[in-house]
């Protein structure tokens, strides 16, 4: 969660178990995702990153895999055996990073117990399409308007994002102007609207377009 995500989520291999919990809870108390989270979230498929960043929504267990946060899913009961197996791996000095990561990934798959059938993707289908529609705009005002339209014009299932997101955003404070422009913008959390809307996620996407 939070800063822990910012530090660890950039690893090329990320394992989730049924005990995994992913969230950016700091946005619920007036903060914005740290630099690590702001780098990673815009790179999730569609507008999932914007949705997770603005709403403090939680991904549990295999949902982290479905959302693209995790790269592998295994049952926690095999973690000890997996750790021991990974400790046995030996790489040639001339092995490049790609081949080493491939070997590690295949080793993890040896312990694959399958996906839990009782946990289908939650952010999928109509809900996922609604998230992509509603969180496409670059301002908080436009996102809230899109959520309200979703509630009024679509089925109860596709309107679920509005039911959860709208009240949460509205509860964080009155409409105020934001004094700090640029990347510190949209995700400060306490205001409902900003003079520099949408710039946290959008700027994060642009700022890292070139390699460091």
C-alpha positions as CSV (number, residue, x, y, z in Angstrom):
1,X,0.0,0.0,0.0
2,X,1.0,3.6,-0.5
3,X,4.7,4.2,-0.3
4,X,5.4,0.4,-0.2
5,X,3.8,0.3,-3.6
6,X,5.9,3.2,-4.8
7,X,9.1,1.3,-3.8
8,X,8.3,-2.2,-4.9
9,X,5.9,-2.1,-7.8
10,X,8.6,-1.4,-10.4
11,X,10.2,-4.8,-10.0
12,X,10.0,-6.8,-13.3
13,X,8.4,-9.7,-11.4
14,X,5.6,-9.1,-9.0
15,X,3.9,-12.0,-7.2
16,X,0.4,-11.8,-5.7
17,X,-1.2,-14.3,-3.4
18,X,-4.7,-14.6,-2.0
19,X,-3.4,-12.3,0.9
20,X,-2.3,-9.5,-1.4
21,X,-3.9,-6.1,-0.9
22,X,-3.0,-3.2,-3.3
23,X,-4.2,0.3,-2.7
24,X,-3.2,4.0,-2.5
25,X,-5.0,4.8,0.7
26,X,-3.2,8.2,1.1
27,X,-5.5,9.7,-1.5
28,X,-8.4,9.2,0.9
29,X,-6.8,11.5,3.6
30,X,-5.7,14.3,1.4
31,X,-2.4,13.2,-0.1
32,X,-1.5,12.1,-3.6
33,X,0.4,9.0,-4.7
34,X,4.2,9.2,-4.3
35,X,6.6,9.5,-7.2
36,X,6.8,5.8,-7.5
37,X,3.0,5.3,-7.7
38,X,2.6,8.3,-10.0
39,X,5.1,6.7,-12.4
40,X,3.4,3.3,-12.4
41,X,-0.3,4.0,-12.3
42,X,-0.5,5.8,-15.7
43,X,1.0,2.7,-17.2
44,X,-1.9,0.4,-16.2
45,X,-4.2,-0.5,-19.0
46,X,-6.9,2.0,-20.0
47,X,-7.9,4.3,-17.1
48,X,-7.5,1.9,-14.3
49,X,-4.5,3.8,-12.9
50,X,-6.5,7.1,-12.8
51,X,-9.4,5.3,-11.1
52,X,-7.2,3.7,-8.5
53,X,-5.2,6.9,-7.8
54,X,-8.3,9.1,-7.4
55,X,-10.5,6.7,-5.4
56,X,-8.3,4.7,-3.0
57,X,-10.0,1.6,-4.3
58,X,-8.5,-1.7,-3.1
59,X,-7.4,-4.7,-5.2
60,X,-7.4,-7.9,-3.3
61,X,-5.7,-11.2,-4.2
62,X,-5.9,-12.2,-7.8
63,X,-7.5,-8.8,-8.7
64,X,-4.0,-7.4,-8.6
65,X,-3.0,-9.8,-11.4
66,X,-6.1,-9.0,-13.4
67,X,-5.4,-5.2,-13.2
68,X,-1.8,-5.7,-14.3
69,X,-0.3,-4.8,-10.9
70,X,1.1,-8.3,-10.4
71,X,2.8,-10.4,-13.0
72,X,2.2,-13.8,-11.3
73,X,-0.4,-15.3,-9.0
74,X,0.3,-18.3,-6.7
75,X,-1.2,-19.6,-3.5
76,X,0.5,-18.5,-0.3
77,X,0.9,-22.1,0.8
78,X,3.7,-22.6,-1.7
79,X,5.7,-19.5,-1.0
80,X,8.2,-21.2,1.2
81,X,8.9,-23.9,-1.4
82,X,9.1,-21.3,-4.1
83,X,11.6,-19.3,-2.1
84,X,13.8,-22.3,-1.6
85,X,13.6,-23.2,-5.3
86,X,14.5,-19.7,-6.4
87,X,17.5,-19.9,-4.0
88,X,18.8,-22.9,-6.0
89,X,18.9,-21.1,-9.3
90,X,22.4,-20.5,-10.7
91,X,23.0,-18.2,-13.7
92,X,25.9,-18.1,-16.1
93,X,28.1,-15.0,-15.8
94,X,27.3,-14.2,-19.4
95,X,23.5,-14.6,-19.0
96,X,21.7,-11.3,-19.9
97,X,18.9,-9.9,-17.8
98,X,16.2,-11.0,-20.1
99,X,17.2,-14.7,-19.9
100,X,17.6,-14.5,-16.1
101,X,14.1,-13.0,-15.7
102,X,12.7,-15.7,-18.1
103,X,14.2,-18.4,-16.0
104,X,12.8,-16.9,-12.8
105,X,9.4,-16.5,-14.4
106,X,9.4,-20.2,-15.5
107,X,10.4,-21.3,-12.0
108,X,7.5,-19.4,-10.5
109,X,5.2,-21.1,-13.0
110,X,6.3,-24.5,-11.6
111,X,4.3,-23.5,-8.5
112,X,1.3,-22.2,-10.3
113,X,-1.8,-23.5,-8.6
114,X,-4.2,-21.9,-11.0
115,X,-6.5,-18.9,-10.6
116,X,-9.2,-19.0,-8.0
117,X,-12.5,-19.8,-9.8
118,X,-14.5,-18.0,-7.2
119,X,-12.8,-14.7,-7.9
120,X,-13.5,-13.5,-11.4
121,X,-12.2,-10.1,-12.5
122,X,-14.1,-7.4,-10.8
123,X,-13.0,-4.4,-12.9
124,X,-14.1,-6.0,-16.1
125,X,-16.9,-5.9,-18.6
126,X,-19.4,-3.1,-18.3
127,X,-17.7,-1.7,-15.1
128,X,-14.3,-1.6,-16.8
129,X,-15.7,0.2,-19.9
130,X,-17.5,2.7,-17.6
131,X,-14.2,3.3,-15.8
132,X,-12.4,4.0,-19.0
133,X,-15.2,6.4,-20.1
134,X,-15.6,8.2,-16.9
135,X,-11.9,8.6,-16.1
136,X,-10.8,9.7,-19.5
137,X,-11.2,13.5,-19.0
138,X,-8.3,15.5,-17.7
139,X,-10.2,17.4,-15.0
140,X,-11.9,16.4,-11.8
141,X,-15.0,18.4,-12.8
142,X,-15.3,16.5,-16.0
143,X,-14.7,13.1,-14.3
144,X,-17.5,13.8,-11.8
145,X,-19.8,14.9,-14.6
146,X,-19.0,11.7,-16.5
147,X,-19.8,9.7,-13.4
148,X,-23.1,11.4,-13.0
149,X,-24.0,10.8,-16.6
150,X,-23.0,7.1,-16.2
151,X,-25.4,6.8,-13.3
152,X,-28.2,8.5,-15.1
153,X,-27.9,6.9,-18.5
154,X,-26.7,3.3,-18.0
155,X,-27.5,0.1,-16.2
156,X,-27.0,-0.2,-12.4
157,X,-23.9,-2.4,-13.0
158,X,-22.1,0.0,-15.2
159,X,-23.0,2.9,-12.9
160,X,-21.2,1.2,-10.0
161,X,-18.1,3.4,-10.3
162,X,-20.2,6.5,-9.8
163,X,-21.8,5.1,-6.7
164,X,-18.5,4.4,-5.1
165,X,-16.4,7.3,-6.5
166,X,-18.7,10.3,-6.5
167,X,-19.4,10.4,-2.8
168,X,-15.8,9.8,-1.9
169,X,-14.5,12.6,-4.0
170,X,-17.2,15.0,-2.8
171,X,-16.5,14.3,0.8
172,X,-13.0,15.5,0.6
173,X,-13.8,19.2,0.7
174,X,-15.3,22.2,-1.1
175,X,-14.3,23.6,-4.4
176,X,-11.1,25.6,-4.0
177,X,-8.4,26.9,-6.3
178,X,-5.1,25.1,-6.4
179,X,-2.1,27.4,-5.9
180,X,0.5,24.9,-7.1
181,X,0.4,24.1,-10.8
182,X,1.9,21.1,-12.6
183,X,2.6,17.6,-11.3
184,X,1.4,18.5,-7.7
185,X,-2.0,19.0,-9.2
186,X,-5.1,16.8,-9.3
187,X,-4.3,14.2,-6.6
188,X,-3.7,16.4,-3.6
189,X,-7.1,15.1,-2.4
190,X,-8.6,17.7,-0.2
191,X,-10.3,19.9,-2.9
192,X,-13.0,18.7,-5.2
193,X,-11.9,20.8,-8.1
194,X,-8.7,22.4,-9.2
195,X,-7.4,25.2,-11.4
196,X,-4.8,22.7,-12.8
197,X,-7.0,19.6,-13.2
198,X,-5.7,16.2,-14.3
199,X,-2.1,17.1,-14.3
200,X,-0.7,14.5,-11.8
201,X,-1.4,11.5,-13.9
202,X,-1.0,13.2,-17.3
203,X,2.3,14.8,-16.3
204,X,3.6,11.6,-14.9
205,X,2.9,10.0,-18.2
206,X,4.8,12.6,-20.1
207,X,7.6,13.2,-17.8
208,X,9.0,9.7,-18.1
209,X,8.6,9.3,-21.8
210,X,12.4,9.6,-22.2
211,X,14.7,7.1,-20.4
212,X,16.7,8.6,-17.5
